[in-house]
Amino acid sequence: MTGPKLNEATRVAGERSGTKASAKYIRSSAYKAREVLNLIRGLPVRRADEVLQFTDREVSNTIRKVLASAVANAQHNDEQDPDELYVKACFADEGPTLKRFTPRARGRAGRIHKRTSHITIVLGRLDDQRLEVVQAREARRTVAGRRRGAAAGTATSRKARVERSRQRAASLKGGQAATGANIDTTTADLASTEAVELPSGAALPDADGAAPEGFAIKGNSNSMLYHLPGSAFYDRTVAEIYFDSAESAEAAGYSLPKSQRHDDDLADADDSSSAEGSASDEAQSDAGESEADAKEDN
């Protein structure tokens, strides 16, 4: 006759300890798995999942999957609430060891033992007294604003969120007409104000965002830059105001982008250098003609 399974936290032989999930032949030693399992033994499921999520051990990812599997078994097979479960027992057993060898000096061979393990997690329901303590702690954390999502996963909180969303949608739907009238009035007031404050040679975009007739230069009030048609940023700029000429834009306080200003400076420099070159050529030709006249006189 077999005795009670003490590693599953049972004291009576043949008694079912709780909902169980296991993963076999995990490529990690049982010693490394036990170090992580010791961190979550006795914790509520939600807290245990948080601990595993931020544990800096590779085997913690596998243990977290086993914990999720145990929670799913308890929810679907035993019809238990996941928020009322805790890690009743967890342990890691030795699995088969894969023996490998590596060559060493003088014809010898060194042993390599690739160990495996079997991980088991048993979940049980919290007693009423401890359940009240856990729920009170979660409520305090939610009221304090820390980790609000920790207590937002229950069915009650989901129903409350859905009800609030429905009430908000109904209130928005009921006040849609009045809101639309207010928006139209505000838009008209803004349009009239902007029409009065527009500088000379400027116009607002049309209703579809297109440029008014005769106003092709785009202006951006945030950057206080204007863009000429055909420039690099013209097509990518969303115009908030249009100008009929560059002089109007300059008078309103707008300026060209630095790249275009640099190109214009280079063009002006080329024009001035070409003008100076033509003037020097004319001076040289005049000097040559005067020398030729002097030779003829001699």
C-alpha positions as CSV (number, residue, x, y, z in Angstrom):
1,M,0.0,0.0,0.0
2,T,1.4,3.4,-1.0
3,G,1.5,6.2,1.5
4,P,0.4,9.8,1.1
5,K,2.2,12.0,-1.5
6,L,3.9,14.4,0.9
7,N,5.5,16.3,-2.0
8,E,2.0,17.1,-3.2
9,A,1.0,18.4,0.3
10,T,-1.3,15.5,1.1
11,R,-1.4,13.8,4.5
12,V,-3.9,11.1,3.7
13,A,-3.2,8.2,1.3
14,G,-5.3,8.3,-1.8
15,E,-6.6,11.8,-1.2
16,R,-6.6,14.2,-4.2
17,S,-4.4,17.1,-3.3
18,G,-5.5,19.7,-5.9
19,T,-5.3,20.6,-9.6
20,K,-2.0,19.5,-11.0
21,A,0.1,20.2,-14.1
22,S,3.5,18.9,-15.0
23,A,6.2,19.2,-17.7
24,K,8.5,16.3,-18.3
25,Y,12.0,16.0,-19.7
26,I,12.9,19.7,-19.2
27,R,16.4,20.4,-20.3
28,S,17.5,21.8,-17.0
29,S,18.8,20.3,-13.8
30,A,16.4,19.7,-11.0
31,Y,18.7,21.8,-8.7
32,K,18.2,24.9,-10.9
33,A,14.4,24.4,-11.1
34,R,14.1,24.0,-7.4
35,E,15.7,27.3,-6.8
36,V,13.0,29.0,-8.7
37,L,10.2,26.8,-7.4
38,N,11.1,27.8,-3.8
39,L,10.3,31.4,-4.7
40,I,6.6,30.7,-5.6
41,R,5.6,27.9,-3.1
42,G,2.6,29.0,-1.1
43,L,2.0,32.3,-3.1
44,P,-1.3,33.2,-4.7
45,V,-1.4,32.5,-8.4
46,R,-1.3,36.1,-9.5
47,R,1.6,36.9,-7.2
48,A,3.5,33.8,-8.3
49,D,3.1,34.7,-12.0
50,E,4.6,38.2,-11.2
51,V,7.6,36.6,-9.4
52,L,8.3,34.2,-12.3
53,Q,7.9,37.0,-14.9
54,F,10.8,39.0,-13.3
55,T,13.0,36.1,-12.2
56,D,16.3,36.2,-14.0
57,R,16.6,32.4,-14.6
58,E,15.9,30.7,-17.9
59,V,14.0,27.9,-16.3
60,S,11.5,30.4,-14.9
61,N,9.9,30.7,-18.4
62,T,9.1,27.0,-18.4
63,I,7.8,27.1,-14.9
64,R,5.6,30.0,-15.8
65,K,4.1,27.9,-18.6
66,V,3.4,25.0,-16.2
67,L,1.7,27.4,-13.8
68,A,-0.5,28.7,-16.6
69,S,-1.4,25.2,-17.6
70,A,-2.3,24.3,-14.0
71,V,-4.6,27.4,-13.8
72,A,-6.3,26.5,-17.0
73,N,-6.9,22.9,-15.7
74,A,-8.4,24.3,-12.5
75,Q,-10.6,26.7,-14.4
76,H,-11.9,24.4,-17.1
77,N,-11.8,21.0,-15.4
78,D,-12.6,21.8,-11.8
79,E,-14.6,25.1,-12.5
80,Q,-12.6,27.1,-10.0
81,D,-11.9,30.9,-9.9
82,P,-8.3,31.6,-10.8
83,D,-8.2,34.5,-8.4
84,E,-8.9,32.1,-5.5
85,L,-6.0,29.7,-6.2
86,Y,-2.5,29.5,-4.7
87,V,0.5,27.3,-5.3
88,K,-0.1,24.5,-2.9
89,A,2.9,22.4,-3.9
90,C,5.7,22.5,-6.5
91,F,8.6,20.3,-6.9
92,A,11.2,19.1,-9.5
93,D,12.3,15.5,-9.9
94,E,15.4,14.2,-11.6
95,G,15.0,13.0,-15.2
96,P,17.2,10.9,-17.3
97,T,20.8,12.2,-17.8
98,L,22.2,12.4,-21.3
99,K,25.8,11.3,-21.2
100,R,28.2,13.0,-23.7
101,F,32.0,13.1,-23.9
102,T,34.6,15.7,-24.9
103,P,38.1,15.0,-26.0
104,R,40.9,15.8,-23.6
105,A,44.7,15.7,-23.6
106,R,46.7,12.5,-24.0
107,G,43.9,10.5,-25.6
108,R,41.5,10.9,-22.6
109,A,37.9,11.8,-22.7
110,G,35.9,14.1,-20.3
111,R,32.4,13.4,-19.2
112,I,29.5,15.8,-19.9
113,H,26.2,15.2,-18.1
114,K,23.2,16.9,-19.7
115,R,20.6,16.6,-16.9
116,T,16.9,16.8,-17.3
117,S,14.0,17.2,-14.8
118,H,10.3,16.8,-14.4
119,I,8.5,19.9,-13.0
120,T,5.1,19.6,-11.2
121,I,2.9,22.3,-9.8
122,V,-0.2,21.6,-7.6
123,L,-2.8,24.4,-7.1
124,G,-5.3,24.6,-4.3
125,R,-8.1,26.9,-3.2
126,L,-7.3,29.5,-0.6
127,D,-9.2,29.2,2.7
128,D,-11.8,31.9,3.5
129,Q,-9.6,33.7,6.0
130,R,-6.6,34.0,3.7
131,L,-8.8,34.8,0.7
132,E,-10.1,37.9,2.6
133,V,-6.6,39.0,3.3
134,V,-5.5,38.6,-0.3
135,Q,-8.5,40.4,-1.6
136,A,-8.1,43.3,0.8
137,R,-4.4,43.6,-0.2
138,E,-5.3,43.8,-3.9
139,A,-8.0,46.4,-3.1
140,R,-5.5,48.6,-1.3
141,R,-3.0,48.3,-4.2
142,T,-5.7,49.3,-6.7
143,V,-6.9,52.3,-4.7
144,A,-3.4,53.5,-4.3
145,G,-3.0,53.4,-8.0
146,R,-0.2,50.9,-8.1
147,R,-0.4,48.0,-10.5
148,R,-4.0,48.7,-11.3
149,G,-4.1,45.8,-13.7
150,A,-3.5,43.3,-10.9
151,A,-7.1,43.4,-9.7
152,A,-8.7,44.2,-13.1
153,G,-8.8,40.7,-14.4
154,T,-11.8,39.4,-12.4
155,A,-15.2,38.9,-13.9
156,T,-16.7,41.6,-11.6
157,S,-14.2,44.3,-12.7
158,R,-14.8,43.3,-16.4
159,K,-18.6,43.7,-15.9
160,A,-18.0,47.1,-14.3
161,R,-15.8,48.3,-17.1
162,V,-18.4,47.2,-19.7
163,E,-21.2,48.9,-17.9
164,R,-19.2,52.2,-17.7
165,S,-18.4,52.0,-21.4
166,R,-22.1,51.5,-22.3
167,Q,-23.1,54.4,-20.1
168,R,-20.4,56.6,-21.7
169,A,-21.6,55.7,-25.2
170,A,-25.2,56.4,-24.3
171,S,-24.4,59.8,-22.9
172,L,-22.3,60.7,-26.0
173,K,-25.1,59.5,-28.3
174,G,-27.7,61.6,-26.4
175,G,-25.6,64.8,-26.4
176,Q,-24.4,64.4,-30.0
177,A,-26.7,67.0,-31.5
178,A,-26.0,69.7,-29.0
179,T,-22.3,69.0,-29.2
180,G,-22.4,69.2,-33.0
181,A,-24.2,72.6,-32.7
182,N,-21.6,73.9,-30.3
183,I,-18.8,72.7,-32.6
184,D,-20.3,74.5,-35.6
185,T,-20.6,77.7,-33.6
186,T,-17.1,77.5,-32.3
187,T,-15.7,76.8,-35.8
188,A,-17.6,79.8,-37.2
189,D,-16.2,82.0,-34.5
190,L,-12.7,80.8,-35.1
191,A,-13.0,81.2,-38.8
192,S,-14.3,84.8,-38.4
193,T,-11.4,85.6,-36.0
194,E,-8.8,84.1,-38.2
195,A,-10.3,86.0,-41.2
196,V,-9.8,89.3,-39.4
197,E,-6.3,88.5,-38.2
198,L,-4.9,87.3,-41.6
199,P,-2.0,89.3,-42.9
200,S,-2.0,91.0,-46.2
201,G,-1.5,88.6,-49.2
202,A,-2.6,85.6,-47.2
203,A,-5.6,83.3,-47.3
204,L,-6.8,80.2,-45.5
205,P,-7.1,76.8,-47.2
206,D,-10.3,75.8,-48.8
207,A,-12.8,73.4,-47.1
208,D,-11.1,70.4,-48.8
209,G,-7.6,71.6,-47.8
210,A,-6.7,72.8,-51.3
211,A,-4.9,76.1,-52.1
212,P,-7.1,79.1,-52.9
213,E,-6.8,80.4,-56.4
214,G,-3.8,82.7,-56.8
215,F,-2.2,81.6,-53.5
216,A,0.4,78.9,-54.1
217,I,2.9,79.3,-51.4
218,K,2.4,77.2,-48.3
219,G,2.9,78.5,-44.8
220,N,3.3,76.6,-41.5
221,S,2.4,78.6,-38.4
222,N,4.1,76.3,-36.0
223,S,7.5,76.5,-37.6
224,M,7.0,80.0,-39.2
225,L,8.4,78.7,-42.5
226,Y,7.0,79.0,-46.0
227,H,7.6,76.6,-48.9
228,L,7.7,77.5,-52.6
229,P,6.1,75.3,-55.2
230,G,8.5,72.7,-56.5
231,S,10.7,72.7,-53.4
232,A,11.7,69.6,-51.5
233,F,9.2,70.0,-48.7
234,Y,6.3,71.5,-50.6
235,D,4.3,68.2,-51.2
236,R,5.0,67.0,-47.6
237,T,3.8,70.2,-45.9
238,V,0.3,70.5,-44.6
239,A,-0.5,74.2,-45.2
240,E,-2.2,76.2,-42.5
241,I,-2.0,79.4,-44.5
242,Y,-1.3,80.3,-48.1
243,F,0.5,83.4,-49.5
244,D,0.3,84.9,-53.0
245,S,4.1,85.8,-53.0
246,A,7.3,85.3,-51.1
247,E,7.3,89.0,-50.2
248,S,3.9,88.6,-48.5
249,A,5.3,85.7,-46.5
250,E,8.4,87.5,-45.5
251,A,6.3,90.5,-44.4
252,A,4.1,88.2,-42.2
253,G,7.2,87.0,-40.4
254,Y,7.7,83.7,-42.3
255,S,11.0,82.6,-43.7
256,L,12.4,79.9,-46.0
257,P,13.9,76.7,-44.6
258,K,17.6,76.8,-44.0
259,S,18.4,74.4,-46.8
260,Q,16.6,76.6,-49.4
261,R,18.2,79.8,-47.9
262,H,21.6,78.2,-48.4
263,D,20.8,77.3,-52.0
264,D,19.6,80.9,-52.7
265,D,22.8,82.3,-51.1
266,L,24.9,80.1,-53.4
267,A,22.9,81.2,-56.4
268,D,23.3,84.8,-55.5
269,A,27.0,84.2,-55.0
270,D,27.2,82.6,-58.5
271,D,25.4,85.5,-60.0
272,S,27.7,88.0,-58.4
273,S,30.8,86.1,-59.4
274,S,29.6,85.8,-63.0
275,A,28.8,89.5,-63.0
276,E,32.3,90.3,-61.7
277,G,33.8,88.0,-64.3
278,S,32.0,89.7,-67.1
279,A,33.0,93.1,-65.8
280,S,36.7,92.0,-65.7
281,D,36.5,90.6,-69.2
282,E,35.1,93.9,-70.5
283,A,37.9,95.8,-68.7
284,Q,40.5,93.6,-70.2
285,S,39.0,94.0,-73.7
286,D,39.0,97.8,-73.2
287,A,42.6,97.7,-72.1
288,G,43.6,95.6,-75.1
289,E,41.8,98.0,-77.5
290,S,43.6,101.0,-75.9
291,E,47.0,99.4,-76.3
292,A,46.3,98.6,-80.0
293,D,45.3,102.2,-80.6
294,A,48.5,103.4,-79.0
295,K,50.6,101.2,-81.2
296,E,48.9,102.5,-84.4
297,D,49.5,106.1,-83.3
298,N,53.2,105.3,-82.9
